[in-house]
């Protein structure tokens, strides 16, 4: 347990939090997932101060979460688009939203996030095992890389 505590500082969570910053970054990301691309759209939708919006957009671009590029229809206008790295944050955003529904507001969020194919609501985000089982809080432990897979080796 001592080595595990010592190596806790190697966790990637602080780096992720540094990239995202705070609440406005998540709201900008949500707006991006919903098809907003222009500074004015973000500003109008979020009601965020222009200087804060400019700062957060710059931060998201610097971290490779959004790209900043000229608009094809009007090269004087800039648009912000999600990168693959930014889109990879979708499960995190959905998990936070679902957490907020359950523990924050106690009500389903609006609009409802559905599967585009059959228009049914998505499942609750869960932690899954390597074989797809949903894991609960008593099914999880932290392990050092050298300990990963030890149960398999012991059973062999």
C-alpha positions as CSV (number, residue, x, y, z in Angstrom):
1,X,0.0,0.0,0.0
2,X,2.9,2.3,0.7
3,X,4.2,2.2,-2.9
4,X,0.7,2.8,-4.2
5,X,0.3,5.9,-2.1
6,X,3.7,7.2,-3.2
7,X,2.8,6.7,-6.9
8,X,-0.6,8.4,-6.5
9,X,1.1,11.6,-7.8
10,X,1.5,9.8,-11.2
11,X,-2.3,9.7,-11.7
12,X,-3.5,11.4,-14.9
13,X,-6.5,13.0,-13.3
14,X,-4.7,16.3,-12.4
15,X,-3.6,16.6,-16.0
16,X,-7.2,16.1,-17.2
17,X,-8.5,18.7,-14.7
18,X,-5.8,21.2,-15.8
19,X,-6.8,20.8,-19.4
20,X,-10.5,21.3,-18.7
21,X,-10.2,24.0,-16.1
22,X,-13.6,24.5,-14.7
23,X,-17.3,24.9,-15.3
24,X,-17.1,27.1,-18.4
25,X,-14.9,24.7,-20.2
26,X,-17.4,21.9,-19.7
27,X,-20.2,24.1,-20.9
28,X,-18.3,25.2,-24.0
29,X,-17.6,21.5,-24.7
30,X,-21.3,20.7,-24.2
31,X,-22.2,23.4,-26.7
32,X,-19.6,22.0,-29.2
33,X,-21.1,18.6,-28.9
34,X,-24.4,20.2,-29.8
35,X,-23.1,21.8,-33.0
36,X,-22.1,25.3,-32.0
37,X,-18.8,26.5,-33.6
38,X,-18.6,30.3,-33.5
39,X,-17.6,32.6,-30.7
40,X,-20.9,34.5,-31.0
41,X,-22.9,31.3,-30.7
42,X,-21.0,30.2,-27.6
43,X,-21.4,33.7,-26.1
44,X,-25.1,33.9,-26.8
45,X,-25.9,30.4,-25.7
46,X,-23.9,30.4,-22.5
47,X,-24.2,34.1,-21.5
48,X,-20.5,34.1,-20.6
49,X,-18.4,37.2,-20.6
50,X,-16.5,37.7,-23.8
51,X,-13.1,37.8,-22.0
52,X,-13.7,34.6,-20.1
53,X,-15.0,32.9,-23.3
54,X,-11.9,33.9,-25.2
55,X,-9.7,32.6,-22.4
56,X,-11.5,29.3,-22.2
57,X,-11.5,28.8,-26.0
58,X,-7.8,29.5,-26.1
59,X,-7.1,27.0,-23.3
60,X,-9.2,24.3,-25.0
61,X,-7.3,24.9,-28.3
62,X,-3.9,24.8,-26.5
63,X,-4.8,21.5,-25.0
64,X,-5.9,20.1,-28.4
65,X,-9.6,19.7,-27.3
66,X,-10.8,22.2,-29.9
67,X,-9.3,23.4,-33.2
68,X,-9.5,27.0,-34.3
69,X,-9.8,27.4,-38.1
70,X,-11.2,29.9,-40.6
71,X,-14.9,29.3,-41.6
72,X,-15.1,27.8,-45.1
73,X,-18.0,30.1,-46.1
74,X,-16.3,33.3,-44.7
75,X,-12.6,33.1,-44.2
76,X,-12.7,36.2,-41.9
77,X,-14.9,34.2,-39.4
78,X,-13.3,31.7,-37.0
79,X,-14.9,28.4,-36.0
80,X,-14.0,26.1,-33.2
81,X,-14.4,22.3,-33.8
82,X,-13.9,19.3,-31.6
83,X,-10.8,17.3,-32.2
84,X,-10.8,13.5,-31.7
85,X,-9.2,14.3,-28.3
86,X,-12.2,16.6,-27.5
87,X,-14.7,14.1,-28.7
88,X,-13.1,11.4,-26.4
89,X,-14.4,13.5,-23.5
90,X,-18.1,12.7,-24.4
91,X,-18.3,9.7,-22.0
92,X,-17.0,12.0,-19.2
93,X,-19.6,14.7,-20.1
94,X,-22.4,12.1,-20.2
95,X,-21.3,10.6,-16.9
96,X,-21.2,14.1,-15.2
97,X,-24.6,14.9,-16.7
98,X,-26.1,11.6,-15.4
99,X,-24.5,12.2,-12.0
100,X,-26.1,15.6,-11.9
101,X,-29.5,14.2,-12.8
102,X,-29.3,11.6,-10.0
103,X,-27.5,13.6,-7.2
104,X,-27.9,17.2,-8.2
105,X,-31.3,18.1,-9.7
106,X,-33.0,14.7,-9.1
107,X,-34.7,15.1,-12.4
108,X,-34.0,13.9,-15.9
109,X,-32.0,16.4,-18.0
110,X,-33.4,18.2,-21.0
111,X,-33.0,17.5,-23.8
112,X,-32.7,13.7,-23.5
113,X,-29.6,12.1,-25.1
114,X,-30.7,9.3,-27.4
115,X,-29.2,6.8,-29.9
116,X,-29.6,8.4,-33.3
117,X,-30.5,5.0,-34.9
118,X,-33.6,4.1,-32.8
119,X,-34.1,7.3,-30.7
120,X,-34.0,5.5,-27.4
121,X,-32.3,7.0,-24.4
122,X,-28.7,5.9,-23.8
123,X,-27.8,3.7,-20.9
124,X,-26.3,4.9,-17.7
125,X,-22.5,5.3,-18.0
126,X,-20.9,2.5,-16.0
127,X,-17.4,1.1,-15.2
128,X,-17.1,-2.1,-17.0
129,X,-14.7,-5.0,-16.5
130,X,-12.4,-6.3,-19.2
131,X,-15.2,-8.8,-20.2
132,X,-18.1,-6.3,-20.1
133,X,-19.5,-6.8,-16.6
134,X,-20.8,-3.7,-14.8
135,X,-18.7,-3.2,-11.8
136,X,-19.8,-1.7,-8.5
137,X,-17.8,0.1,-5.7
138,X,-17.0,-3.3,-4.0
139,X,-15.7,-4.8,-7.3
140,X,-12.8,-2.3,-7.7
141,X,-9.4,-1.8,-6.3
142,X,-6.3,0.2,-7.3
143,X,-3.3,-1.9,-8.3
144,X,0.3,-1.2,-9.3
145,X,1.1,-2.1,-12.9
146,X,3.2,-5.0,-11.6
147,X,0.1,-6.4,-9.9
148,X,-2.2,-6.3,-12.9
149,X,-3.3,-9.7,-14.0
150,X,-2.0,-11.5,-10.9
151,X,-5.4,-13.3,-10.3
152,X,-5.1,-14.8,-13.8
153,X,-1.5,-16.0,-13.2
154,X,-2.5,-17.4,-9.8
155,X,-5.4,-19.4,-11.3
156,X,-3.2,-20.8,-14.1
